[in-house]
Amino acid sequence: MYRLLNEERAQATVEMVVAAPVMIVLALIAYNLADFSAAVARFDRVAPDIVMAHAVSPEGEGGAGASARVSGYLQEAMEGYRVEVDVACEGGGASSASMLDLAVSPATYRCVMRYEPWPGGLSIAGVDLGAPLALEHERVVVIDPWKPGVVV
C-alpha cells in the first residue's frame, strides 16, 4: 500500500515537467502580442503628428531628405520598443515641368514599423530559439500641400 502512494505522488511532477514548457511558450507569445499591440497603438498615434510636423517643413519639402528626417524622429519616438522604422515618400512633386503649372500632388508617406519578438538571437547548442518572423505594421499618411495641417 505504501508503494502505491509513492507512485501517485510522482504523477504531479511528471505532469509539471510536460506542461511547464508549453506554459512558458504561451506566456512568451502573450507577452510579445501585448508589447506589439502597445507599439502599434503608439506608432499609429505618433506617426501622423511627426509626418505633419517634419515632412512639410521648409527645409524638407518632401523627397528623400524628408523621409530620412521623419524616419529618425519616428525611431526616436519609438525608443522604448524593439522596433525598426522605415519611411518612404511618394508623390508631392509638381505634375509637369511647366512654369505655369502650379498643381502639386498630395504627398503620401508610408511609415512601416517592424517588430522583432523577444527572445531574439537566442541559441542554445546551435539551435536557434528566437522567433523566425518579424511583425510589420504600416501607417499611411497623406498630406495635402495646399491645406496646412491637413492630413487626408
Accessible surface in RSA format (square Angstrom, percent):
REM  Atomic radii and reference values for relative SASA: ProtOr
REM  Chains: A
REM  Algorithm: Lee & Richards
REM  Probe-radius: 1.40
REM  Slices: 20
REM RES _ NUM      All-atoms   Total-Side   Main-Chain    Non-polar    All polar
REM                ABS   REL    ABS   REL    ABS   REL    ABS   REL    ABS   REL
RES MET A   1   189.72  98.2 140.71  93.1  49.00 116.7 111.31  94.6  78.41 103.9
RES TYR A   2   157.96  73.7 152.99  87.0   4.97  12.9 115.99  87.2  41.97  51.7
RES ARG A   3   185.58  77.9 182.05  92.8   3.53   8.4  65.27  89.2 120.31  72.9
RES LEU A   4   107.10  59.6 103.74  74.2   3.35   8.4 105.80  74.3   1.29   3.5
RES LEU A   5    76.04  42.3  75.63  54.1   0.41   1.0  75.63  53.1   0.41   1.1
RES ASN A   6    64.77  44.7  57.56  55.6   7.21  17.4  23.33  56.1  41.44  40.1
RES GLU A   7   103.31  59.3  88.97  67.3  14.34  34.1  42.71  82.6  60.60  49.5
RES GLU A   8   103.63  59.5  90.01  68.1  13.62  32.4  36.45  70.5  67.18  54.8
RES ARG A   9   164.74  69.2 147.38  75.1  17.36  41.3  64.91  88.7  99.83  60.5
RES ALA A  10    53.93  49.6  48.74  75.2   5.19  11.8  53.56  75.4   0.37   1.0
RES GLN A  11   105.35  58.9  99.68  72.8   5.67  13.5  31.26  66.5  74.09  56.2
RES ALA A  12    66.57  61.2  59.62  92.0   6.95  15.8  61.15  86.1   5.42  14.3
RES THR A  13    77.54  55.1  73.96  75.0   3.58   8.5  50.92  68.4  26.62  40.2
RES VAL A  14    93.68  61.6  92.33  83.6   1.35   3.3  93.68  81.4   0.00   0.0
RES GLU A  15    96.93  55.6  92.14  69.7   4.79  11.4  42.45  82.1  54.48  44.5
RES MET A  16   123.07  63.7 116.39  77.0   6.69  15.9  82.68  70.3  40.39  53.5
RES VAL A  17    93.92  61.8  84.84  76.8   9.07  21.9  89.04  77.4   4.87  13.2
RES VAL A  18   103.74  68.3  93.37  84.5  10.37  25.0  98.83  85.9   4.91  13.3
RES ALA A  19    48.90  45.0  45.46  70.2   3.44   7.8  48.90  68.9   0.00   0.0
RES ALA A  20    39.76  36.6  33.23  51.3   6.52  14.8  39.38  55.5   0.38   1.0
RES PRO A  21    75.17  54.8  71.16  64.9   4.01  14.6  75.03  61.9   0.14   0.9
RES VAL A  22    87.66  57.7  85.28  77.2   2.38   5.7  87.66  76.2   0.00   0.0
RES MET A  23   120.96  62.6 116.52  77.1   4.44  10.6  97.02  82.5  23.94  31.7
RES ILE A  24   107.17  61.0 105.08  78.3   2.10   5.1 107.02  77.1   0.15   0.4
RES VAL A  25    81.95  53.9  81.75  74.0   0.20   0.5  81.94  71.2   0.00   0.0
RES LEU A  26    99.54  55.4  95.17  68.1   4.38  11.0  95.46  67.0   4.08  11.0
RES ALA A  27    62.26  57.2  49.63  76.6  12.63  28.7  57.59  81.1   4.67  12.4
RES LEU A  28    49.46  27.5  48.89  35.0   0.58   1.5  49.33  34.6   0.14   0.4
RES ILE A  29    89.15  50.7  87.13  64.9   2.03   4.9  89.14  64.2   0.01   0.0
RES ALA A  30    61.95  57.0  51.55  79.6  10.39  23.6  57.27  80.7   4.67  12.4
RES TYR A  31   111.61  52.1 103.99  59.2   7.62  19.8  80.75  60.7  30.86  38.0
RES ASN A  32    17.02  11.7  17.02  16.4   0.00   0.0   7.57  18.2   9.44   9.1
RES LEU A  33   102.63  57.2  99.44  71.1   3.18   8.0  99.76  70.1   2.87   7.7
RES ALA A  34    62.53  57.5  51.00  78.7  11.53  26.2  57.52  81.0   5.00  13.3
RES ASP A  35    26.62  18.6  21.83  21.7   4.79  11.3   6.42  15.1  20.20  20.1
RES PHE A  36    35.73  17.9  35.73  22.1   0.00   0.0  35.73  21.7   0.00   0.0
RES SER A  37    65.64  55.5  57.91  77.3   7.73  17.8  44.81  95.4  20.83  29.2
RES ALA A  38    44.99  41.4  34.47  53.2  10.52  23.9  42.57  60.0   2.42   6.4
RES ALA A  39     0.00   0.0   0.00   0.0   0.00   0.0   0.00   0.0   0.00   0.0
RES VAL A  40    27.26  17.9  27.26  24.7   0.00   0.0  27.26  23.7   0.00   0.0
RES ALA A  41    58.66  53.9  47.04  72.6  11.63  26.4  54.67  77.0   3.99  10.6
RES ARG A  42    76.89  32.3  76.64  39.1   0.26   0.6  10.49  14.3  66.40  40.2
RES PHE A  43     0.00   0.0   0.00   0.0   0.00   0.0   0.00   0.0   0.00   0.0
RES ASP A  44    47.56  33.3  42.74  42.5   4.82  11.4  19.60  46.1  27.96  27.9
RES ARG A  45   145.97  61.3 133.08  67.8  12.89  30.7  74.41 101.7  71.55  43.4
RES VAL A  46    21.40  14.1  20.40  18.5   1.00   2.4  21.40  18.6   0.00   0.0
RES ALA A  47     0.00   0.0   0.00   0.0   0.00   0.0   0.00   0.0   0.00   0.0
RES PRO A  48    17.95  13.1  17.95  16.4   0.00   0.0  17.95  14.8   0.00   0.0
RES ASP A  49    83.58  58.5  79.78  79.4   3.80   9.0  27.11  63.8  56.47  56.3
RES ILE A  50    22.34  12.7  21.32  15.9   1.02   2.5  22.34  16.1   0.00   0.0
RES VAL A  51     0.00   0.0   0.00   0.0   0.00   0.0   0.00   0.0   0.00   0.0
RES MET A  52    56.55  29.3  50.66  33.5   5.89  14.0  46.81  39.8   9.74  12.9
RES ALA A  53    63.23  58.1  36.97  57.0  26.26  59.7  47.59  67.0  15.64  41.4
RES HIS A  54    53.52  29.2  53.40  37.1   0.12   0.3  27.14  28.0  26.37  30.7
RES ALA A  55     0.08   0.1   0.00   0.0   0.08   0.2   0.00   0.0   0.08   0.2
RES VAL A  56    67.58  44.5  49.41  44.7  18.17  43.8  51.71  44.9  15.87  43.1
RES SER A  57    26.15  22.1  21.07  28.1   5.09  11.7  24.93  53.1   1.22   1.7
RES PRO A  58   119.78  87.3 104.38  95.2  15.40  56.0 104.83  86.5  14.95  92.9
RES GLU A  59   140.42  80.6  99.74  75.5  40.69  96.9  46.76  90.5  93.66  76.5
RES GLY A  60    17.10  21.1   0.00   N/A  17.10  21.1   2.37   6.5  14.73  33.0
RES GLU A  61   129.75  74.5 102.33  77.4  27.43  65.3  48.92  94.6  80.83  66.0
RES GLY A  62    21.76  26.8   0.00   N/A  21.76  26.8  11.14  30.6  10.63  23.8
RES GLY A  63    38.32  47.3   0.00   N/A  38.32  47.3  34.86  95.7   3.45   7.7
RES ALA A  64    88.79  81.6  69.24 106.8  19.56  44.5  75.46 106.3  13.33  35.3
RES GLY A  65    49.64  61.2   0.00   N/A  49.64  61.2  38.44 105.5  11.20  25.1
RES ALA A  66     0.07   0.1   0.00   0.0   0.07   0.2   0.00   0.0   0.07   0.2
RES SER A  67    12.16  10.3  11.79  15.7   0.36   0.8  10.38  22.1   1.78   2.5
RES ALA A  68    69.58  64.0  52.73  81.4  16.85  38.3  60.44  85.1   9.14  24.2
RES ARG A  69    53.64  22.5  42.99  21.9  10.66  25.4  36.81  50.3  16.83  10.2
RES VAL A  70     0.00   0.0   0.00   0.0   0.00   0.0   0.00   0.0   0.00   0.0
RES SER A  71    23.98  20.3  23.81  31.8   0.17   0.4   9.39  20.0  14.59  20.4
RES GLY A  72    41.38  51.0   0.00   N/A  41.38  51.0  35.15  96.5   6.23  14.0
RES TYR A  73    88.02  41.1  84.67  48.2   3.35   8.7  43.66  32.8  44.35  54.7
RES LEU A  74     0.00   0.0   0.00   0.0   0.00   0.0   0.00   0.0   0.00   0.0
RES GLN A  75    73.57  41.1  71.30  52.1   2.27   5.4  43.03  91.6  30.54  23.2
RES GLU A  76   116.29  66.8 102.17  77.3  14.12  33.6  36.49  70.6  79.80  65.1
RES ALA A  77    23.94  22.0  10.82  16.7  13.12  29.8  19.48  27.4   4.47  11.8
RES MET A  78     0.29   0.1   0.00   0.0   0.29   0.7   0.09   0.1   0.20   0.3
RES GLU A  79   138.45  79.5 116.38  88.0  22.07  52.6  48.72  94.2  89.73  73.3
RES GLY A  80    78.65  97.0   0.00   N/A  78.65  97.0  38.87 106.7  39.78  89.1
RES TYR A  81    57.41  26.8  45.36  25.8  12.06  31.4  21.16  15.9  36.25  44.7
RES ARG A  82    92.06  38.7  81.31  41.4  10.75  25.6  70.65  96.5  21.41  13.0
RES VAL A  83     9.87   6.5   0.00   0.0   9.87  23.8   1.09   0.9   8.78  23.8
RES GLU A  84   101.32  58.2  99.79  75.5   1.52   3.6  39.11  75.7  62.20  50.8
RES VAL A  85    16.87  11.1   0.00   0.0  16.87  40.6   0.32   0.3  16.55  44.9
RES ASP A  86    94.58  66.2  93.70  93.3   0.88   2.1  25.46  59.9  69.11  68.9
RES VAL A  87    12.05   7.9   0.00   0.0  12.05  29.0   0.15   0.1  11.90  32.3
RES ALA A  88    47.68  43.8  43.82  67.6   3.86   8.8  47.36  66.7   0.31   0.8
RES CYS A  89    33.33  25.2   3.98   4.4  29.35  69.0   2.18   5.5  31.15  33.6
RES GLU A  90    79.40  45.6  73.34  55.5   6.06  14.4  40.30  78.0  39.09  31.9
RES GLY A  91    57.38  70.8   0.00   N/A  57.38  70.8  29.10  79.9  28.28  63.3
RES GLY A  92    26.07  32.1   0.00   N/A  26.07  32.1   6.83  18.8  19.23  43.1
RES GLY A  93    43.72  53.9   0.00   N/A  43.72  53.9  37.73 103.6   5.98  13.4
RES ALA A  94    67.16  61.8  34.98  54.0  32.18  73.2  34.98  49.3  32.18  85.3
RES SER A  95    84.73  71.6  44.79  59.8  39.93  92.0  47.00 100.1  37.73  52.9
RES SER A  96    55.61  47.0  38.36  51.2  17.25  39.7  47.34 100.8   8.28  11.6
RES ALA A  97   112.55 103.5  68.54 105.8  44.01 100.1  80.91 113.9  31.64  83.8
RES SER A  98    62.33  52.7  41.68  55.6  20.65  47.6  36.60  77.9  25.73  36.1
RES MET A  99   179.97  93.2 158.40 104.8  21.57  51.4 129.84 110.4  50.13  66.4
RES LEU A 100   165.98  92.4 143.19 102.4  22.79  57.3 145.88 102.5  20.10  54.1
RES ASP A 101    48.14  33.7  35.67  35.5  12.48  29.5  17.76  41.8  30.38  30.3
RES LEU A 102   129.18  71.9 121.14  86.7   8.05  20.2 124.61  87.5   4.58  12.3
RES ALA A 103    58.67  53.9  50.00  77.2   8.67  19.7  56.15  79.1   2.52   6.7
RES VAL A 104    47.76  31.4  38.76  35.1   9.00  21.7  39.29  34.1   8.47  23.0
RES SER A 105    46.95  39.7  39.96  53.3   6.99  16.1  38.82  82.7   8.13  11.4
RES PRO A 106    64.56  47.1  58.57  53.4   5.99  21.8  58.57  48.4   5.99  37.2
RES ALA A 107    11.37  10.5  11.29  17.4   0.08   0.2  11.29  15.9   0.08   0.2
RES THR A 108    25.79  18.3  25.79  26.1   0.00   0.0   7.76  10.4  18.03  27.3
RES TYR A 109     1.13   0.5   1.13   0.6   0.00   0.0   0.00   0.0   1.13   1.4
RES ARG A 110    85.69  36.0  84.84  43.2   0.85   2.0  22.33  30.5  63.36  38.4
RES CYS A 111     0.00   0.0   0.00   0.0   0.00   0.0   0.00   0.0   0.00   0.0
RES VAL A 112    32.31  21.3  31.87  28.9   0.43   1.0  31.87  27.7   0.43   1.2
RES MET A 113     0.00   0.0   0.00   0.0   0.00   0.0   0.00   0.0   0.00   0.0
RES ARG A 114    87.86  36.9  87.86  44.8   0.00   0.0  27.31  37.3  60.56  36.7
RES TYR A 115     0.00   0.0   0.00   0.0   0.00   0.0   0.00   0.0   0.00   0.0
RES GLU A 116    72.06  41.4  71.75  54.3   0.30   0.7  34.82  67.3  37.24  30.4
RES PRO A 117    16.81  12.2  13.76  12.5   3.05  11.1  13.76  11.4   3.05  18.9
RES TRP A 118   126.87  50.9 124.09  60.1   2.78   6.5  98.60  52.6  28.27  45.9
RES PRO A 119    25.47  18.6  25.07  22.9   0.39   1.4  25.36  20.9   0.11   0.7
RES GLY A 120    55.45  68.4   0.00   N/A  55.45  68.4  23.83  65.4  31.61  70.8
RES GLY A 121    76.80  94.7   0.00   N/A  76.80  94.7  37.76 103.6  39.04  87.4
RES LEU A 122    80.52  44.8  77.81  55.7   2.70   6.8  80.52  56.5   0.00   0.0
RES SER A 123    70.00  59.1  46.40  61.9  23.60  54.4  14.11  30.0  55.89  78.3
RES ILE A 124   108.53  61.8 102.87  76.6   5.66  13.7 106.03  76.4   2.50   6.8
RES ALA A 125   101.97  93.8  51.83  80.0  50.14 114.1  72.16 101.6  29.81  79.0
RES GLY A 126    79.11  97.6   0.00   N/A  79.11  97.6  38.12 104.6  40.98  91.8
RES VAL A 127    89.58  58.9  86.13  78.0   3.44   8.3  89.58  77.8   0.00   0.0
RES ASP A 128   102.12  71.5  77.94  77.6  24.17  57.2  34.88  82.1  67.24  67.1
RES LEU A 129    86.65  48.3  63.05  45.1  23.60  59.3  67.16  47.2  19.49  52.4
RES GLY A 130    13.66  16.8   0.00   N/A  13.66  16.8   2.20   6.0  11.46  25.7
RES ALA A 131    49.18  45.2  21.62  33.4  27.56  62.7  26.86  37.8  22.32  59.1
RES PRO A 132   129.76  94.6  88.73  80.9  41.03 149.1 100.47  83.0  29.29 182.0
RES LEU A 133   127.06  70.8 121.77  87.1   5.29  13.3 126.42  88.8   0.64   1.7
RES ALA A 134    31.19  28.7   6.49  10.0  24.70  56.2   6.49   9.1  24.70  65.4
RES LEU A 135    58.23  32.4  56.23  40.2   2.00   5.0  58.23  40.9   0.00   0.0
RES GLU A 136   104.98  60.3  75.17  56.9  29.81  71.0  22.58  43.7  82.39  67.3
RES HIS A 137    44.67  24.4  40.25  28.0   4.42  11.3  27.97  28.8  16.70  19.4
RES GLU A 138    85.77  49.2  64.15  48.5  21.61  51.5  21.59  41.8  64.18  52.4
RES ARG A 139    81.10  34.1  79.71  40.6   1.39   3.3  10.98  15.0  70.12  42.5
RES VAL A 140    57.19  37.6  39.21  35.5  17.98  43.3  39.21  34.1  17.98  48.8
RES VAL A 141     1.42   0.9   0.65   0.6   0.77   1.8   1.42   1.2   0.00   0.0
RES VAL A 142    35.89  23.6  35.86  32.5   0.03   0.1  35.86  31.2   0.03   0.1
RES ILE A 143     5.76   3.3   5.34   4.0   0.42   1.0   5.34   3.8   0.42   1.1
RES ASP A 144    25.62  17.9  24.17  24.1   1.45   3.4   1.64   3.9  23.98  23.9
RES PRO A 145    63.68  46.4  30.05  27.4  33.64 122.3  37.58  31.0  26.10 162.2
RES TRP A 146   156.41  62.8 132.70  64.2  23.71  55.7 127.51  68.0  28.90  46.9
RES LYS A 147   117.10  57.1 115.29  70.7   1.82   4.3  63.36  57.0  53.75  57.3
RES PRO A 148   129.68  94.5 101.00  92.1  28.67 104.2 111.36  91.9  18.31 113.8
RES GLY A 149    53.81  66.4   0.00   N/A  53.81  66.4  23.55  64.6  30.26  67.8
RES VAL A 150    59.26  39.0  56.52  51.2   2.74   6.6  59.22  51.5   0.04   0.1
RES VAL A 151    58.58  38.5  31.20  28.2  27.38  66.0  31.20  27.1  27.38  74.3
RES VAL A 152   113.70  74.8  70.48  63.8  43.22 104.2  96.53  83.9  17.17  46.6
END  Absolute sums over single chains surface
CHAIN  1 A    10187.7       8157.8       2029.9       6778.6       3409.1
END  Absolute sums over all chains
TOTAL         10187.7       8157.8       2029.9       6778.6       3409.1
